[in-house]
Amino acid sequence: MAEARFSQDELTCPLCLDLLKDPVSIQCGHSYCKSCITGCWDQEDQMRVYSCPQCRQTFSPRPTLARNTMLTDLVEKLKKTKLPADCYAGAGDVQCDVCTGRKYKAVKSCLVCQESYCQTHFDRHEELHSHKPHKVIDATGLQEMICQKHEKHLEMYCMTDQQCICKLCTKYEHKNHNTVSAAAQRIEKQVYKTISKVNTQCSDPIVHLFSLIDKLEDFCKEELKKISDRGKVLEIHLLSETSPSSSHIMENSHQLTLDTNTAHKRLRLSESNRVITGTNTDQPYPDHPGRFDFWSQVLCSECVCGRCYWELEWNGGEPGVRISVSYKSISRKGQSKACLFGNNDQSWSLQCNPSRYLFRHNNVVTDLPVESISSRIGVFVDHSAGTLSFYSVSDTMSLIHTVQTTFTQPLYPGFLPLYPGFGVYKESSVKLC
């Protein structure tokens, strides 16, 4: 008999949306990670009535959780067989230095170990050096970045001798020379080249100034596409420097209303459909093909086609709220990732909670470094330019994150103030300003 095939979605925990870890099944037949369902039921201890987050069947007393060995075996088999064929290194790809036989494509290079690793061997490398992390970059031909004399990374540039050098070179052959980081030298050289070119073309000071600004903005955009891990800090800086002014943004301010025909039944709309609150009680909404029937989400009635800015205030504990824009074509029925804001190619989402911000798109999660968390968020969309920006709003506006992409359909603002299945232990809400 042929072996049954299982997809990753079929072995995904409905609560954490990751592969099942230590899977357990409860009396109704649904399965979860042991830690996920345990945390969910811990919140229901006071009532002493425990429910399934999917079908809502209740149990009393609290059921004993037993490991599902069949699901455990299936998950382990999936982990071993899920590497796709395109993971093998081809012509022009950087190969994993640890793989034996046919080598996989490298994803990271370690500047300390001077080796490149595929995803599997990189994970092992990170576990081995977790107490003292090594400096790693995107996979690259390490020999091109190694000093032939000292066998160290070429991370400096000698302005005196006009060549890339390693740190040991600065102590010996290039001692007391004028040195900068290699990345800084490349950027400085390009800036001077751009300024020089503009100076020869512009004689009038005012024309020269505006032309220089345009040229530098074009240069910054190109640099953001080229600089890799070492340029991520520079990317954030340039985006904040070139972001629209607050006065420009407010000119495009719009007032939004929530579409009741899309609201999940566990969302209560109030104040003329401008406030959303998660609730543990179904609302008397009629059936509608546009309504989300599993994820506690809602879309706005208004679409965004040009430039549009709106603000909102959110409130709630972990896991927080998701502030999103989505195509109207996003799936509405069922619990698949195709319906969940930020977990597909139909939507972009900023997740806010009391401890951090996360950006989500197409099931890729980016942890955003910020100094403080704001309860008031501004969202700016320039549809034709393909720009989506999120701002922290107080007395001033601070950029949280900007996305540059291509939008192929009108966008609809949307919100997820409460994950389904966790119960309303800390009600989350969103208020449109």
N, C-alpha and C positions, 0 to 999 in steps of 0.2 A: 504493500500500500504506500502510495506516495506520501511524503511527510507534509503536514499542513504548514502553510506559510502565514506568518503573522507580521503585520506592519507595526511600526513604532507607535502609531496613534492608538492601536488596539491594546498596547501594553503601557499606556500612559496613565498616570494617576490623575483623576479629575480635579483634585484639589491643588497640587503643586505644578501640574502640567509637564512633569518630567517622567522619565522611565520609572516604573515602580521600583521602590527600594524596600526590601523585606516585606513583600506583598502579603496582605491578609484579606480574607473575604468574610463579610458579615452575613447574617441570616437571610437577608433579602437577595443575596447573590452578587451584590456589587463589591468591587475590590479597590483597595487603596494602599498607599504606603502605610506601614504601621505607625510611623511617627505622625503622619498627617491626620489620620482618623483619631488617633489618641489625643492630639491637640484639640481637635474639633469637639470631641466628647468631654474633654476636661472642662470646656466652657459650659457644659450642660449639667455638671455635677450637682449644682444647687437644686435644680428641678428634679433630678434623679429620673428623668425621662430622656432617652437618647434616640437620635434620629439618623437616618441615612441621608447624607447631603444631596443625593440624586433623586431618590424616589420618595423621600420624607417618611418612610415607614418608621414607626417608633418601637423602642424596646425598653423593657424594665423588668428586672434590674439590668445594670450595665453588662453587656455581653463580654465574654472572655474572647480575646483575639487569638486566633491560631494561624500560624504561618501557612500560606498556600504554596506547597512545594512544587506543584505543576507550573504555576505562574513564575516562580523563582527560576526554574529550569529554562523556561521559554525566554525570560529576560536575559539570562546569561548567554543563551544561544544567539539571541539577537545582537548582543554586544560584540560577540566574536565574528559575526558574519555581515555586519552592516557597512564595512568599508567598501565604497564604490570603486569601480574599475578605474575611474579617472584619478584615483589617488596615486597611481603608479607614475613615476617620473618619466617624462618624455624628453625629446630633444629640446635643449635650451632651459630645462627646468633644473633647479638645484636639488640634488639627491640627498636623501637621509644618509648620514655617515655611519649610522648604527645598524641599519637594515642589512640582512644577509640575503643572498640570492637576488631576486628581482627587487629593486629598491623603490620605496615610496617617495613621493614628492615631499621635499622639506617645506615646513611652514615657518620655522623659526631657526635662527642661528645664535649660538652662545659665543659672546666675545671673550669669555673667560676660558671655556673649554675648547674654543676654536673648532666647534663641530656644529653641523646643521642636523635638524631633527624633523622627522615626520610627526604627526599629531600624537601618535601613540608613544613614541620615544620621548617627545617633548614633555608629555604628562609625567612620565617616569623621572625625567630630568628635574622637573619642578618639585616633585615629591622628595627627591634625594637632597635637593638644596633649599628646602622650604625654610630652614632656620637662618640661612644666609643667602638670599636670592642672588643669582648671577645676572649680569647685564645681557639682555637678549634683544635682538632686532628681528625684523622680518627676514625671511630666508634670503641670503645673498651669497655670491661667490666670495668667500672669506679671504682667499689669496689676494684679491684685488684691494683689500683693506688692511693688509698686514705689512708691517715694516720688514723688509728683507734682511736688515742687519740685526734687529733686536727681536723679531718675531712677535711684535706687539701691534695692537690695533692703531691704524693711522687716524687718530681723532684730533690732531692739531694741524695748524697750517703756519709755516714760518713765513712771515711777511718780508723778512730780510732776504731770504734765499728763494722765495716764491715756490715753495714745494710743500707737500703734505708730509708730516712727520708723526712719530709716536711720542709718548710722554718721556721715554728714556732719552730720546734725541735731544729734548730740551735741557737735559742735564749734562750732555756731553758735546756732540758736534754742533748743536745749535744753542749752546748755553749763552744767556744774556741777549739772545735775539728777540725781536718783536714777534710774538706768536698769538694766535687766536684759535678758536675751535674751527675745524674744517667746515662745518655747516655755516658758521657765521661768515667765513671768508667768501664762500660761494654766493651768499645772499648780498654781502657788501659789494662784491664785484659787479653783480648784476644791477644793483641800485645805482652805482656810479656810472655804469654804462648807459643806463636809461636816462639819468640826469644829463649826462654829457650830450646825448643825442638830442634831447629836448632843447638844451641851451643853444645848439647850433641852428635850430629851426625857429626859435622864438626870440625876437628882439624886444618887443613891448613887454614890460614887467608884468602887467596884469594878465595878458594872454599867456605869457610864460608860466605864471603861477597856476592857472587853471589847467593848462596843458600838462604841466608836471603832475598835478593831482590825478588827472585821468590816466596818465601813463603809469603812475605808481599803483593805482587801483587795479589796472590790468595786470601789472606785474605780480601784485599780491595774490590775485586769483589764480594765476598760473603756478605760483610757488605752492599754494595750498594743495594743488593736485599732485605735486612732485615729491614734497617732503614726506618721509615715512615716519616711523615712531619717534625719531629724535626731533621731528618738526611739529609734533602734536601740540606742544605748548605754544609754539608760534602761531599755529592755526587758530587756536582759541583767541589769542591776542588780536590777530588781524581781523577776525570776524567781528569782535567787539568794537574795533576801531572803525570798521566800515559799515556797521549796522545803521539802519535809518534813525534819524533823530526823533525824539519823543513828539515834537510838534508835527513832523511829517506823518508819524504813525496815527496821531489823534485825528488828523484830517480824514482818515479812512475808518473811523470808529463806527461800528454798526451795533444795533440792538437786536438780540436774538430771542426767539421763543422756542420752546420744546415741542416736538411733534408727539402728541399723545398716542398716535397710531403706531409708533415705534417703541414706546416705553414698555419695558418688562413689568410684569404684574407685581413684582416686589419693589417697585419704585413709586413713591408718592409724589405727584406734581402739585405745586401750590403757587400762590402769588402770581396769578395769570400765566401759569406755565413757565415760570422763570426760576423756580426753585425745585431741586430734586432731593429727595431724602430716601435712603434705604430703609426698608421696613420688613418685618417678619410676617406680614399679613398680605395676602393677595388683594390687589385693588380691583374694583369692579370694571375692568376694561373689557370691551368686547373683543372677540377673536378678529384678527386682522392679518393679512399676508405680510405686512411690513413689520410686525411686532417681533422683537427678540423674545424667544420662548425659553432660553436657558440662561444666557448671560445677562446679568442685571444692567443693561445698557439702554441708552436712549439717544436719538439723533435730533438735531434741530430742524425746524421747518425750512429755514433759509439756507440756500446754497451759496458757496463762495466761488465766483468766477474771475474776479479781478483782484484788486487790493482790498483787504478787509482786516479790521482789528477789533477784538472784543476782549473784555476782562471778566473775571469770575472770582468768587471767593469759595474756597473749599474748607471742609472741616471733617476730622475723623482721625482714628488711630490706624494701626497696621491692619491690612496692607495698604490702606490709603485709597486714592481715587486715580482714575485715568482720564486725562484731558486729551481729546483726540480730534483728528479730522479724518473723514472716511469718504470713499466713493459710495454713491447710492446703491451700487450693485453688490455691496458686502452681503454675505449670507446672513440670514436671520434665524434659521431654524436649526436646532440641534446644538450639541456641545463641542463641535469640532473647532479647531483653531481658526478655520476659515470665517468664523463668526465673531471671534474675540478681537477687540481693538488692539492693534499693535502686533498681533501674532500672524499677520498675513500681508500680502502685497497690496491690499486694498485700503490700508489704514496706517496712520502714524500716531503715536501716543506718547505723552509725557505722564509717567506715574509719579504721583506726589504722596509722600507719607512723612511723618514727623521727623524721620532721621535722614532721608536722602531723596534725590530725584533719580529716576531711571527713564531712559528713552527707549522705546520699543518700535520696531518696524520689521515686518516679514519674519517674526519669531527670533530676531536678533536683539539682544538687550545690551544697552550701553549705560554704565554707571557714570553719572555726571558729578564731577567734583565741584562742590559749592561751599561757601563759608557758612551760610545760614539758610533756613527754610522759610519761605514766605507763604502765607495763607491766601494771598491775592496774586493771581497769575494773569498776564496779558499774552494774547496770541495774535501774531501778525502773519498774514498770508499774502504773498504776491504770486498769484496763480500763473501768470504768463512767464514770470521769471523763474518759477519753480522753487520759490523760497518759502520755508516755514520756520518761524522763530517763536520761542517761548521766553517770556520776560518775568522776572520777579519785580513786583510793583509795591512801592511804599512811597516815601517822599520823592524818591528817584526811581528810574527804571534800570534794571541790571539784566543783561542778557544771560539766560540759562543755557540755551542750546539753539543752534541754527542748522537746518537741513537744506541742502541744495540738491534738487532732483528734477524730474519732468513729470508734471501732472497731466494725465490724459483724459480726465473727466472732471466735472464740477465736484467740489468738496463740500461735505456737510459736517459741521461741528458736532461732536458727540461726547458722551460722558459715561463712565462706569464708576459710580460712587460706592459700590459694595459688591464684593465677590459673592456669587451664589454658593450656598452650601455651608457657609460659616456661621449662619445665624446672626442676628443683630446684637452683638455684644457691645460694640461701639458704633453707633449709627454714624454713617458718613453722609455728607450732604454737599451739594454744589449750588451756588446762587449766582445767576447771571447778573452782571452789573450794568 
